[in-house]
Amino acid sequence: MLVATTLCGPSYTLAQSELEGPKVEIGAKIYQQRCVECHNDRGFGTVSLERRYHGTVPAILDQRRDLNGIFIRYAVRKGVSFMPFFRKTEISDQEFDALSAYLSSDPTLRPRLK
């Protein structure tokens, strides 16, 4: 069984066996494929967060330590400011759980993005 998603980045498909692996590592892959296009050092999402937080927290999401599953779910499912919302058909609950595990983990212990 394959689960397909279409978020900010290029089309990405996760096999069911991939979703059963370590969540933080899978979440890093999903972040790289789906989020980094807008949330990189020059992305629109990062620029918007820099303006909003005035340097009080890192604007690049994968450098932050204050993200938790509840806020991540809200932002992904409801959208925030210019960020669109994403339906379960665009990012599955299993993929969301992995992404949330990645973004709510300690940034110093996360897998490095390529």
Phi, psi and omega in degrees: 000132178248147177243120181255145177224157173221102177247216185296332186260196180292163180303138184217135181235133177250128174288152180305320180296327177294324181290343182269354179284187179302124188299320183295319179294318177295318178300323177297319179295317179295317178301314180299318184279330189247328191251327189296338179300321179263335185248042172261186186295342178235011183287159182301319179296320179292317178300317179297318180290325176300316179295318183292316188262354177048040177079006180286334173223155177301139180279336178277120189304319185281007173256355184276153178246356188256008182275139176229166185303323181294312180294318180299314179300316179300311183298317182287315185278331183253337186083153179220125179053244182275348180286127178286162173275158180234126180285165177296338176282346180262325172218118184291164177299322179295317178294320177299315180302319179292316178299317179296319177299319179295308185288338179262002178275169178293121183302331182285343181255357182288152172299143179284135177280148180272000000 
